[in-house]
Amino acid sequence: MSSFNPLLRVAFLALLIAIIHSPKKVEAQGCLNADFESGNFTGWTGTWGDGVCTSSLFGICLASAPDPFQYNGLNQGTNNQAADATPEKNHFIMTGGNDAIVGAGLPVVFQGNYSMRLGNAQAEDGGESISYSFLVNNSNVNFTYHYAVVLNAGSHSSGEQPYFRIRMYDGSGNPITCATYDVDANSAPTIGGFISTPSVLYKPWSSVFIPLNNYIGQTVRIEFTTRDCDANGGSHFGYAYIDAECAPLEIISSAPTICGGQTETLTAPAGAAT
């Protein structure tokens, strides 16, 4: 019979588990809380405001500039607050369920326990942004962001439509062009993936993979912006759901093992399928 001390055996197993899992822990620390899994906005910064009116008639704003928003910081609403609920806030942690406007076609959480919503379904002459910065190293060069968009279309020109915008910048403030995304309620029908309903155009969760190998050693920043419209054709809203991660790229297998004559499905990581 072995005389190996049970306490030493437990300690050895704990150490072995720590060694086996330590690479994934390092990778997870590469962009802490990019996925909002802390249940808060740690690591994220924001802006919000009403924009600046550039053209008016009889006290009615006919056109407005989207930037700059007046206020720096997060105008945070209650967790999981429905998009069409009041009071009007700009930044929300989402914990589950479906979008209040779209319904079952749009879950408010991408994966895991939390995502966030930027904006709401209260049409006003305003908008909001949220951004995240991190130092690129070998453990976080595989950055993936996930987003879903809801746009309330109106009879405006493209410059006056609600919109959703994504920008990513390198350490010198230069745009990382492969991460750029612009859509408004006019252009949405021409962009793949949007679904039209009587009240809104929406795009279900989509994933985009951004390789950052060329930016190791730089602090990069990704920024998401949504904007409502309040112009001559009326008021219309725009908002988005957001998630992100620096998880390692791994081929996803449909089964842990495979035997002769059986089949298995291999799936590319989210956002890297093309």
C-alpha positions in Angstrom: 0.0 0.0 0.0 1.3 3.4 -0.9 2.4 5.6 2.0 1.9 8.8 -0.1 0.5 11.5 2.2 -3.1 12.4 1.1 -2.5 16.1 1.8 0.5 16.0 -0.5 -1.5 14.2 -3.1 -4.1 17.0 -3.1 -1.5 19.7 -3.3 0.2 17.9 -6.2 -3.1 17.6 -8.1 -3.9 21.3 -7.5 -0.4 22.3 -8.8 -0.8 20.1 -11.9 -4.2 21.6 -12.6 -2.8 25.1 -12.3 0.1 24.3 -14.7 -2.3 22.7 -17.2 -4.7 25.7 -17.2 -2.2 28.6 -16.8 -1.8 29.4 -20.5 -5.6 30.1 -20.8 -5.4 32.3 -17.7 -2.6 34.4 -19.3 -4.6 34.7 -22.5 -7.8 35.7 -20.5 -5.8 38.5 -18.8 -4.7 39.9 -22.2 -7.9 42.0 -22.5 -9.6 41.9 -19.1 -13.4 42.2 -19.2 -13.6 42.8 -22.9 -16.5 40.3 -22.8 -18.2 42.1 -19.8 -18.1 38.8 -17.9 -17.2 40.8 -14.7 -20.8 42.0 -14.9 -19.8 45.6 -15.2 -17.9 48.1 -17.4 -14.5 47.7 -15.9 -11.9 48.6 -18.6 -14.4 50.4 -20.7 -15.0 54.2 -21.1 -17.8 56.1 -22.7 -19.4 59.3 -23.9 -23.0 60.4 -24.4 -25.0 63.5 -25.3 -27.4 65.2 -27.6 -25.1 66.3 -30.5 -25.0 69.7 -32.0 -27.8 71.2 -34.2 -26.3 72.5 -37.5 -29.6 73.6 -39.2 -32.9 74.7 -37.7 -36.2 76.3 -38.8 -38.7 78.0 -36.4 -36.9 76.4 -33.5 -37.0 72.9 -35.0 -33.6 71.1 -35.6 -33.4 70.1 -39.3 -29.9 68.5 -39.1 -27.4 67.9 -36.4 -23.7 66.8 -36.2 -23.1 63.5 -34.3 -19.9 64.6 -32.6 -18.8 65.6 -30.2 -21.1 64.3 -27.5 -21.2 66.6 -24.5 -20.4 64.3 -21.7 -17.5 61.9 -21.0 -18.3 58.9 -18.9 -21.0 56.2 -18.7 -24.7 57.1 -18.4 -25.5 53.7 -17.1 -29.0 52.3 -16.9 -30.4 49.4 -14.9 -28.9 46.0 -15.8 -31.0 44.2 -18.5 -33.3 47.2 -18.9 -35.5 46.7 -22.0 -34.6 48.9 -25.0 -38.0 50.6 -25.0 -38.1 51.3 -21.3 -37.5 54.6 -19.5 -35.7 56.5 -18.1 -33.5 57.1 -21.1 -30.0 55.9 -20.4 -27.1 55.1 -22.8 -25.0 52.2 -21.5 -26.5 48.9 -20.2 -25.1 45.5 -19.0 -27.4 42.8 -20.4 -27.9 39.5 -18.6 -30.4 37.5 -20.7 -33.6 37.3 -22.7 -34.5 38.8 -26.1 -34.6 42.3 -27.5 -37.8 44.1 -26.6 -38.3 45.4 -30.2 -37.1 42.5 -32.3 -38.1 39.6 -30.0 -36.8 36.0 -30.3 -34.7 36.9 -33.4 -32.2 38.8 -31.2 -30.9 37.5 -27.9 -29.4 40.4 -25.8 -26.4 38.3 -24.7 -24.0 36.8 -27.3 -22.4 34.1 -25.2 -21.7 33.5 -21.5 -23.5 35.5 -18.8 -23.2 39.2 -20.0 -23.0 41.5 -23.0 -23.8 45.2 -23.2 -26.3 47.4 -25.0 -25.2 50.8 -26.4 -28.3 53.1 -26.7 -32.0 52.5 -26.5 -35.3 52.7 -28.4 -36.1 56.2 -27.2 -35.8 58.3 -30.3 -34.0 61.6 -29.5 -31.4 63.8 -31.0 -28.6 62.1 -29.2 -26.0 59.3 -29.2 -23.4 57.4 -27.2 -20.1 55.7 -27.6 -18.0 53.1 -25.7 -14.4 52.2 -26.1 -11.8 49.7 -24.9 -8.0 49.9 -24.9 -5.4 47.2 -24.3 -1.7 46.6 -24.8 -1.2 44.0 -27.6 1.1 41.1 -26.7 1.5 37.5 -27.9 -1.4 36.4 -25.7 -4.0 38.7 -27.1 -3.2 39.2 -30.8 -6.5 37.4 -31.8 -9.1 40.0 -31.1 -12.7 39.3 -32.0 -15.7 41.6 -31.5 -19.3 40.6 -31.7 -22.2 43.0 -32.4 -25.9 43.2 -33.2 -27.7 46.3 -34.5 -31.2 47.7 -34.4 -32.1 50.7 -36.6 -35.4 52.5 -36.9 -35.6 53.7 -40.5 -37.1 57.1 -41.4 -37.5 59.3 -44.4 -34.2 61.1 -44.0 -31.2 61.5 -46.1 -28.2 59.4 -45.3 -26.6 62.1 -43.3 -29.7 62.3 -41.0 -30.3 58.6 -40.4 -29.7 56.7 -37.1 -26.4 54.8 -37.5 -23.9 52.4 -35.9 -20.2 52.9 -36.3 -17.1 50.9 -35.3 -13.5 52.2 -35.3 -10.2 50.7 -34.1 -7.0 52.7 -33.7 -3.3 51.7 -33.3 -1.0 53.2 -30.7 -0.5 56.3 -32.8 -4.2 57.0 -33.3 -4.2 55.7 -36.9 -7.3 53.7 -38.0 -7.0 50.0 -38.3 -8.9 49.8 -41.5 -10.0 46.1 -41.4 -11.9 46.9 -38.2 -13.9 49.8 -39.6 -17.7 49.5 -40.0 -20.4 52.0 -40.9 -24.1 51.5 -41.3 -27.2 53.6 -41.2 -30.8 52.9 -41.9 -30.4 53.8 -45.6 -27.4 51.6 -46.3 -28.5 48.7 -44.1 -30.6 47.0 -46.8 -27.5 46.9 -49.1 -25.3 45.4 -46.4 -25.5 41.6 -45.9 -27.2 40.2 -42.9 -29.8 42.8 -42.1 -33.4 41.7 -41.6 -36.3 44.1 -42.3 -39.5 44.3 -40.1 -42.3 46.8 -40.3 -40.7 49.0 -37.6 -36.9 48.3 -37.8 -34.0 47.0 -39.7 -31.8 44.7 -37.5 -28.7 42.6 -37.9 -28.5 39.5 -35.5 -25.2 38.8 -33.7 -22.2 38.9 -36.1 -18.5 38.3 -35.3 -15.5 40.0 -36.8 -11.9 38.7 -36.2 -9.1 41.3 -36.2 -5.5 40.0 -36.3 -3.2 42.3 -34.3 0.1 40.6 -34.9 1.5 43.8 -36.5 0.6 45.8 -33.5 2.4 43.9 -30.7 3.8 46.4 -28.2 1.1 49.1 -29.0 -1.9 50.1 -27.0 -4.9 49.8 -29.4 -8.4 51.1 -28.9 -11.7 50.0 -30.3 -14.7 52.3 -30.2 -18.4 51.7 -30.9 -20.9 54.5 -31.5 -24.6 54.6 -32.0 -26.8 57.7 -32.8 -30.5 58.6 -33.0 -31.8 61.1 -35.5 -34.2 64.1 -35.0 -34.6 65.9 -38.2 -37.2 67.1 -40.7 -38.5 63.6 -41.2 -39.1 62.9 -37.5 -37.3 61.1 -34.7 -35.8 57.6 -35.1 -33.6 55.5 -32.9 -30.5 53.3 -33.3 -28.8 51.0 -30.8 -26.5 48.0 -30.7 -25.4 45.0 -28.6 -21.6 44.5 -28.1 -19.3 41.8 -26.9 -15.5 41.1 -27.4 -12.8 38.7 -26.6 -9.1 37.9 -27.0 -9.6 34.1 -26.9 -7.1 31.9 -28.7 -8.2 30.7 -32.2 -9.3 27.1 -32.0 -11.1 24.8 -34.4 -14.3 23.7 -32.7 -15.1 20.0 -33.0 -18.6 18.5 -32.9 -17.5 15.5 -30.9 -14.6 14.9 -28.4 -13.7 11.6 -30.1 -14.2 9.9 -33.4 -14.2 6.3 -34.5 -13.9 4.6 -37.9 -16.9 5.2 -40.1 -18.2 8.2 -38.0 -18.3 11.8 -39.1 -17.3 14.9 -37.3 -17.9 18.6 -38.0 -15.0 21.1 -37.7 -16.0 24.8 -37.3 -13.8 27.8 -37.7 -13.6 30.3 -34.8 -16.3 33.0 -34.8 -15.5 35.8 -37.2 -12.8 33.9 -39.0 -15.0 31.8 -41.3 -14.1 33.9 -44.3 
